[in-house]
Amino acid sequence: MRFNLKQPKPLGEDQPKQGRKREAGLTLVEVVVSVAIVALVFGAILNGYISTAKKIEWTGYSQAAQSLGLQSVEQARGAVWDIAMGKNQLTNITLLSSSWNESTKTYSGFTTNVLDVPIKGTNVVMATNFITIQQINISGSTNVQILLQIMRVDTVWPFTGWGNNSIRYYTNSIGTYFAPDNRDPTTLGVGS
C-alpha cells in the first residue's frame, strides 16, 4: 500500500489564472456606478420633499388669503339692507379709496391686512382685498323687479417661496349675491 504524504494544494493553484474564479469584491467601476445610482435616487427623494414643502407653504398662504377675503364677505353679510327703510349698509363697508359710481350702481375700494401665516421676526406678509359691490335689477316677464347686490372680493398676496428670490403675486377671488333683508314683496319693487 502506498501513502501520499504531500500536502494538498490550495484550490485554484493548479489552474491557470485566466480560468480561476474571481474572488468576492467589487471593481472601481461597479462602486462608482452604484454610488451614482444611490445619489440619483436620494437626490430625487430630497427634491420631492423640498417641492412638497414649498407647495404646502404656498397652500398655507392661499388658505390665509381665502380666509381674509371671507372676512370681508362676512362683514357684508352682517350689514343691513332694508329697502323699505331705505337702509343699505352694504355700501358703508369701510374701504380705502372707496368710490360710488351712480350710473353703474357700483361701490368699490380696497383694504389691506396681514395674512394669518406663521411669521418669524418681522417678515409680516400683507395682502390686499379689492372689493366691488354692484346693485343689479332683474326684471322678469311678470313685471316683478328683483334687486340684488353682487359682491366680488379679490385678495392679492405675494409669495417668494419658489427659491429664485422673486416675488410672485397670486389672487384668490370670492363672489356672492345679497338679497334685501326684508321679504315683503311690496317693498321689492313689484310692478303694476
C-alpha positions in Angstrom: 0.0 0.0 0.0 1.2 3.5 -0.8 0.5 6.6 1.1 0.8 10.1 -0.3 2.2 12.4 2.4 2.2 15.5 0.3 0.1 18.4 1.5 -2.8 19.1 -0.8 -2.6 22.2 -2.9 -5.0 25.0 -2.2 -7.9 25.3 -4.5 -7.1 27.1 -7.8 -3.3 26.8 -7.6 -3.2 24.1 -10.2 -5.4 26.1 -12.5 -4.2 28.9 -14.8 -5.0 32.5 -13.7 -7.5 33.1 -16.6 -9.7 30.2 -15.6 -9.6 30.9 -11.9 -12.9 32.1 -10.4 -13.0 35.7 -9.3 -12.7 36.3 -5.6 -15.5 38.2 -3.8 -15.2 42.0 -4.2 -16.2 45.0 -6.4 -14.3 46.8 -9.1 -13.9 50.5 -9.0 -16.3 50.9 -12.0 -19.0 48.9 -10.1 -18.5 51.0 -7.0 -18.8 54.3 -9.0 -21.9 53.2 -10.8 -23.6 52.0 -7.6 -22.8 55.3 -5.8 -24.1 57.3 -8.8 -27.4 55.3 -8.7 -27.8 55.8 -5.0 -27.0 59.6 -5.4 -29.7 59.9 -8.1 -32.3 58.1 -6.0 -31.6 60.1 -2.9 -31.5 63.3 -4.9 -34.9 62.6 -6.4 -36.3 61.8 -3.0 -34.8 65.0 -1.5 -36.1 67.1 -4.4 -39.6 65.6 -3.8 -39.5 66.6 -0.2 -38.4 70.2 -1.0 -41.0 70.6 -3.7 -43.7 69.3 -1.4 -42.6 71.6 1.4 -42.8 74.6 -0.9 -46.2 73.6 -2.2 -47.5 73.2 1.3 -46.2 76.7 2.2 -48.0 78.1 -0.9 -51.2 76.3 0.1 -51.0 77.8 3.6 -50.7 81.3 2.1 -53.5 80.6 -0.3 -55.8 79.5 2.6 -54.9 82.5 4.7 -55.7 84.8 1.7 -59.1 83.0 1.2 -59.8 83.5 4.9 -59.0 87.2 4.6 -61.4 87.5 1.6 -64.1 85.7 3.5 -63.8 88.2 6.4 -64.9 90.9 4.0 -67.8 88.8 2.8 -68.9 88.1 6.4 -68.7 91.8 7.2 -71.1 92.5 4.3 -73.4 89.6 5.4 -73.7 91.3 8.8 -74.7 94.6 7.2 -78.4 95.6 6.9 -80.1 96.1 3.5 -83.7 97.1 4.1 -85.3 98.7 1.1 -88.5 99.6 3.0 -86.5 101.7 5.4 -84.1 103.0 2.8 -81.1 101.5 4.6 -78.2 99.9 2.7 -75.2 99.3 4.9 -73.5 97.1 2.2 -72.1 100.3 0.7 -71.0 101.6 4.0 -68.2 99.0 4.5 -65.0 100.7 5.4 -62.7 100.7 2.4 -59.7 102.7 1.5 -60.0 104.8 -1.7 -63.7 103.9 -1.8 -65.8 105.2 -4.6 -69.5 105.1 -5.7 -70.5 105.1 -9.3 -74.1 106.2 -9.6 -74.5 105.2 -13.2 -73.4 101.6 -12.7 -74.6 101.4 -9.0 -71.1 100.2 -8.1 -69.2 100.7 -4.8 -65.6 99.7 -4.9 -62.4 100.1 -2.9 -59.8 98.1 -1.1 -58.5 97.1 2.3 -55.1 95.7 3.4 -54.5 93.3 6.2 -51.8 90.8 7.5 -52.1 87.3 6.2 -52.6 84.8 9.0 -49.5 82.7 8.3 -46.7 81.7 10.7 -44.1 84.5 10.8 -40.6 84.7 12.2 -39.3 88.1 13.2 -40.5 91.0 11.1 -41.4 89.1 7.9 -45.1 90.0 8.1 -47.0 89.2 4.8 -49.5 91.8 3.7 -52.4 91.1 1.4 -54.9 93.5 -0.3 -58.6 92.9 -0.7 -60.1 94.6 -3.8 -63.9 94.8 -3.1 -66.6 95.6 -5.6 -70.3 95.7 -4.7 -72.7 96.3 -7.6 -76.5 96.6 -7.3 -78.4 95.0 -10.2 -82.1 94.9 -11.1 -83.5 91.7 -12.6 -86.8 92.3 -14.4 -88.8 89.2 -15.0 -91.7 88.6 -17.5 -94.3 89.0 -14.8 -93.4 92.7 -14.2 -91.5 91.7 -11.0 -88.3 93.6 -10.4 -85.8 91.9 -8.2 -83.0 93.8 -6.6 -79.7 92.0 -5.9 -76.2 93.1 -5.0 -73.2 91.2 -6.3 -70.1 91.3 -4.2 -66.7 90.3 -5.5 -63.6 90.2 -3.3 -60.1 89.7 -5.0 -57.4 89.0 -2.5 -53.9 89.7 -3.9 -51.0 88.3 -1.9 -47.2 87.8 -2.6 -45.2 84.6 -2.4 -41.4 84.3 -2.6 -41.0 80.6 -1.7 -40.2 79.2 -5.1 -36.5 79.8 -4.5 -35.5 82.4 -7.0 -36.0 85.4 -4.6 -38.5 87.0 -7.0 -41.9 87.9 -5.7 -44.9 86.4 -7.5 -48.4 87.7 -6.8 -51.4 85.4 -6.6 -55.1 86.2 -6.4 -58.0 84.5 -4.6 -61.4 85.5 -5.7 -64.8 85.2 -4.0 -68.1 86.2 -5.4 -71.5 86.2 -3.7 -75.0 87.7 -4.1 -77.0 89.5 -1.5 -80.8 90.0 -1.4 -82.6 92.6 0.7 -83.1 91.6 4.4 -86.9 92.2 4.2 -89.0 89.6 2.5 -92.1 91.8 1.9 -92.9 91.6 -1.8 -94.4 95.1 -1.8 -91.1 96.6 -0.9 -89.2 94.6 -3.6 -90.4 96.8 -6.4 -93.3 94.7 -7.6 -94.6 96.4 -10.8 -98.2 97.1 -11.7 
